[in-house]
């Protein structure tokens, strides 16, 4: 389907210093969802300090406060604007629901019968995996941001955490080495969940390239978003990413073959 840019859904993503390089695990959830559904969209890149003014101006309901491993701002990305309905939606779960309901002829990400499972999986994924990944990635996230976003990101995260970002996981330290071991174990736990579903390339079984013979879910995009963010931030040719690709017999390298990476 070819549409003029003005008729395409607008997808808001976080700008960085590498043009066209999507890096955020959260916005990747929605980017993967749009790619999988085949819904035409255009990306509008936003600096961190401009997210709240952008979304509050269109009266998007803010996020509730959270005490998670990183601060949850009142307004966050991903968000979309759909010119077809003139609606702006924030939060990847709400976006997936909206896309399923508004574009019912596209593959469903949150079929009603799987929503309890997917919600439970996402909470478990946060507890088991995200908490191990965040300390290793936060300092890496700041590096490619443009100056305004970098200053904002560092100031808000360090104020919440009460320490410098580089202190979370100093390269070459015993702390860093222990965190890598803990993260590998966490990936192993997640792998065991997927294996329990059968041949399980994807959470709802099967899954070759582009989800062939399997069903890509919103929960799958959550896990894939984390992997893609690590791939981008650590560097596709880095020893660190090579190490992750080797976790669990190469499962995670194979897992990413189920998703379309168009930016």
C-alpha positions as CSV (number, residue, x, y, z in Angstrom):
1,X,0.0,0.0,0.0
2,X,1.4,3.4,-1.0
3,X,0.0,6.5,0.7
4,X,1.1,10.1,0.7
5,X,3.1,11.0,3.8
6,X,0.2,13.1,5.1
7,X,-2.1,10.1,5.1
8,X,0.3,7.7,6.9
9,X,0.2,7.0,10.6
10,X,2.8,9.1,12.5
11,X,5.2,7.1,14.7
12,X,7.1,9.1,17.3
13,X,10.6,7.8,18.1
14,X,13.5,9.2,20.1
15,X,16.1,11.1,18.0
16,X,19.8,10.4,18.4
17,X,23.0,11.4,16.6
18,X,22.9,8.6,14.1
19,X,20.3,9.5,11.5
20,X,17.6,6.9,11.1
21,X,19.0,4.6,13.8
22,X,16.2,3.4,16.0
23,X,17.7,2.3,19.3
24,X,15.0,2.4,22.1
25,X,13.7,-1.0,23.3
26,X,10.4,0.6,24.1
27,X,9.8,2.3,20.7
28,X,11.0,-0.8,18.9
29,X,8.0,-2.7,20.3
30,X,5.7,-0.4,18.2
31,X,8.0,-0.2,15.2
32,X,8.1,-4.0,15.0
33,X,4.3,-4.1,15.5
34,X,3.7,-1.7,12.6
35,X,6.2,-3.6,10.4
36,X,4.6,-6.9,11.2
37,X,1.1,-5.6,10.5
38,X,2.2,-3.8,7.3
39,X,0.6,-0.5,8.3
40,X,2.1,2.4,6.4
41,X,3.8,5.0,8.7
42,X,6.4,7.7,8.8
43,X,8.8,8.3,11.7
44,X,8.9,11.7,13.4
45,X,12.0,12.0,15.6
46,X,11.6,13.7,18.9
47,X,14.2,15.0,21.4
48,X,13.8,13.8,25.0
49,X,12.9,17.3,26.5
50,X,10.2,17.7,23.8
51,X,8.3,14.5,24.5
52,X,6.2,15.9,27.3
53,X,5.2,19.1,25.6
54,X,4.3,17.2,22.4
55,X,2.0,14.7,24.1
56,X,0.5,17.0,26.8
57,X,-0.5,19.4,24.1
58,X,-2.8,16.8,22.6
59,X,-4.1,15.8,26.0
60,X,-2.6,12.3,26.2
61,X,-3.3,10.8,29.6
62,X,0.1,10.7,31.5
63,X,1.7,7.6,32.9
64,X,1.1,6.8,36.6
65,X,4.2,7.1,38.9
66,X,6.4,4.0,39.1
67,X,9.2,2.8,41.4
68,X,10.9,0.5,38.8
69,X,14.6,0.2,38.0
70,X,14.5,3.4,35.9
71,X,12.2,6.4,36.4
72,X,9.0,6.4,34.4
73,X,8.3,9.9,33.1
74,X,4.7,11.2,32.9
75,X,5.0,11.2,29.1
76,X,7.0,8.7,27.2
77,X,7.5,7.2,23.7
78,X,6.4,5.2,21.8
79,X,3.4,7.2,20.6
80,X,1.4,7.3,17.4
81,X,-0.9,9.7,15.7
82,X,-3.4,8.2,13.3
83,X,-4.7,10.8,10.8
84,X,-7.5,8.3,9.9
85,X,-9.1,8.7,13.4
86,X,-7.3,11.8,14.5
87,X,-6.2,10.0,17.7
88,X,-2.9,10.1,19.5
89,X,-2.0,7.0,21.5
90,X,0.9,6.6,24.0
91,X,2.3,3.3,25.4
92,X,3.2,0.2,23.3
93,X,0.5,-2.0,24.9
94,X,-2.3,0.6,24.3
95,X,-0.9,1.1,20.8
96,X,-1.0,-2.6,20.1
97,X,-4.6,-2.8,21.3
98,X,-5.6,0.2,19.2
99,X,-3.9,-1.2,16.1
100,X,-5.7,-4.6,16.5
101,X,-9.1,-2.9,16.9
102,X,-8.7,-0.2,14.2
103,X,-7.0,-2.4,11.6
104,X,-8.7,-5.8,12.2
105,X,-7.5,-7.2,8.8
106,X,-3.9,-7.2,10.0
107,X,-2.3,-9.9,12.2
108,X,-3.4,-9.5,15.8
109,X,-0.8,-8.8,18.4
110,X,-3.1,-9.0,21.4
111,X,-5.8,-11.6,20.7
112,X,-8.3,-11.6,23.6
113,X,-7.5,-15.2,24.5
114,X,-3.8,-14.4,25.1
115,X,-4.0,-11.1,26.9
116,X,-3.8,-12.6,30.4
117,X,-0.8,-14.7,29.4
118,X,0.9,-11.7,27.6
119,X,0.4,-9.3,30.6
120,X,1.8,-11.9,33.0
121,X,4.7,-12.6,30.7
122,X,5.6,-8.9,30.4
123,X,5.6,-8.5,34.2
124,X,7.8,-11.6,34.5
125,X,10.1,-10.4,31.8
126,X,10.6,-7.1,33.6
127,X,11.4,-8.8,36.9
128,X,13.7,-11.5,35.4
129,X,15.4,-9.8,32.4
130,X,14.9,-6.0,32.3
131,X,16.3,-5.6,35.8
132,X,19.5,-7.3,34.6
133,X,19.8,-5.5,31.3
134,X,19.2,-1.9,32.5
135,X,22.4,-1.4,34.5
136,X,24.4,-2.6,31.6
137,X,22.7,-0.4,29.0
138,X,21.9,2.9,30.7
139,X,25.3,4.5,30.1
140,X,25.4,3.2,26.6
141,X,22.0,4.8,25.9
142,X,23.3,8.3,26.7
143,X,26.2,8.2,24.3
144,X,24.5,8.5,20.9
145,X,21.9,11.0,22.0
146,X,22.0,14.6,20.8
147,X,23.3,17.1,23.4
148,X,19.9,18.3,24.6
149,X,18.5,14.8,25.0
150,X,21.8,13.5,26.5
151,X,21.8,16.2,29.2
152,X,18.2,15.6,30.0
153,X,18.6,11.8,30.0
154,X,21.6,11.8,32.3
155,X,20.2,14.5,34.7
156,X,16.8,12.7,35.2
157,X,18.3,9.2,35.5
158,X,21.1,10.1,37.8
159,X,18.7,12.1,40.0
160,X,16.4,9.0,40.3
161,X,19.2,6.5,40.8
162,X,21.4,8.7,43.1
163,X,24.6,7.8,41.2
164,X,26.5,8.4,38.0
165,X,25.4,6.3,35.1
166,X,28.9,5.0,34.5
167,X,29.0,3.7,38.1
168,X,26.2,1.2,37.4
169,X,28.4,-1.1,35.5
170,X,32.1,0.0,35.0
171,X,33.6,-1.9,32.1
172,X,36.2,-4.4,33.2
173,X,35.1,-4.4,36.8
174,X,34.1,-7.4,38.9
175,X,30.7,-5.8,39.1
176,X,30.3,-5.7,35.4
177,X,31.4,-9.3,35.0
178,X,28.9,-10.4,37.7
179,X,26.2,-8.5,35.9
180,X,26.9,-10.3,32.6
181,X,26.7,-13.7,34.3
182,X,23.4,-12.7,35.9
183,X,22.0,-11.5,32.6
184,X,23.0,-14.7,30.8
185,X,21.2,-16.7,33.5
186,X,18.2,-14.4,33.0
187,X,18.1,-15.1,29.3
188,X,18.3,-18.8,30.1
189,X,15.2,-18.5,32.2
190,X,13.3,-16.7,29.4
191,X,14.5,-19.4,27.0
192,X,13.1,-22.1,29.2
193,X,9.7,-20.3,29.1
194,X,9.7,-20.3,25.3
195,X,10.8,-23.9,25.1
196,X,7.9,-25.0,27.2
197,X,5.6,-23.8,24.4
198,X,6.8,-26.6,22.1
199,X,9.2,-25.9,19.2
200,X,8.7,-22.3,20.3
201,X,10.7,-19.9,18.1
202,X,8.0,-17.4,19.2
203,X,6.0,-17.3,22.4
204,X,2.9,-18.7,20.7
205,X,4.9,-21.5,19.0
206,X,6.7,-21.9,15.8
207,X,8.0,-18.9,13.9
208,X,10.3,-18.7,10.9
209,X,11.3,-15.4,9.2
210,X,8.6,-12.8,9.6
211,X,6.7,-15.0,12.0
212,X,6.0,-17.7,9.4
213,X,4.3,-20.7,11.0
214,X,4.0,-18.8,14.3
215,X,2.2,-15.8,15.8
216,X,4.1,-12.7,16.6
217,X,2.6,-11.2,19.8
218,X,3.0,-7.9,21.6
219,X,5.0,-9.8,24.2
220,X,7.3,-11.0,21.5
221,X,8.0,-7.4,20.4
222,X,8.9,-6.6,24.0
223,X,11.5,-9.3,24.1
224,X,12.7,-8.5,20.5
225,X,12.9,-4.8,21.4
226,X,15.4,-5.5,24.2
227,X,17.5,-7.6,21.9
228,X,17.5,-5.1,19.1
229,X,18.4,-2.3,21.5
230,X,21.4,-4.3,22.8
231,X,22.4,-5.0,19.2
232,X,22.3,-1.3,18.3
233,X,23.8,0.1,21.5
234,X,26.6,-2.5,22.0
235,X,27.4,-2.6,18.2
236,X,26.5,-5.4,15.8
237,X,30.2,-6.3,15.4
238,X,31.1,-6.0,19.1
239,X,32.3,-8.9,21.2
240,X,29.5,-8.1,23.7
241,X,26.8,-8.6,21.1
242,X,28.5,-11.7,19.8
243,X,28.4,-13.1,23.3
244,X,24.7,-12.4,23.6
245,X,24.1,-14.1,20.2
246,X,25.7,-17.2,21.6
247,X,23.5,-17.4,24.7
248,X,21.3,-20.5,24.9
249,X,22.8,-22.1,21.8
250,X,22.3,-19.1,19.6
251,X,18.5,-18.9,20.3
252,X,18.4,-15.1,20.4
253,X,20.1,-14.7,17.0
254,X,17.5,-17.1,15.6
255,X,14.7,-15.3,17.5
256,X,15.4,-12.0,15.7
257,X,14.9,-13.7,12.3
258,X,11.2,-13.6,13.0
259,X,11.0,-9.8,12.8
260,X,11.1,-7.1,10.2
261,X,13.8,-4.5,11.0
262,X,12.7,-1.7,8.6
263,X,13.3,1.6,10.3
